[in-house]
Amino acid sequence: MEKILIVGCKNTMDDVCIGCSRCMVAFNRREGAFERYGEDAELLGLLNCGGCPGASIVPRLIQVKLWNMPLGEMPTKVHIAPCIADHCPHADDLVTKIQVKSGCEVVMGCHAYVPEKIYV
């Protein structure tokens, strides 16, 4: 069974996206980058990058592993939310750190639910 961890931008998650519901909706509907999974995949969690420039992503990933180890729940895939994948100037460095330290496949993107005119 796939255990999915979504990593998003701290600023976006705190101030714009409000709970990252679009990533969760896409996962629940198996749309966008989540089309690849069957019904037995589970969302393990949402994690923010820790803030620019993503320097605390490694300790945050370690925390995920430590907190979930006694439960036997470890991520098997890490999805990079659109707020990082499409908009973050630190995305390449952040993704490299996640690939090296997570020990699982990193998938760029979650959904394409972007309003045409978000601030109008």
Summary of the structure (lengths in Angstrom):
residues: 120
radius of gyration: 13.7
end to end distance: 41.4
largest distance: 46.9
contacts: 354
relative contact order: 0.24
helix: 42%
strand: 18%
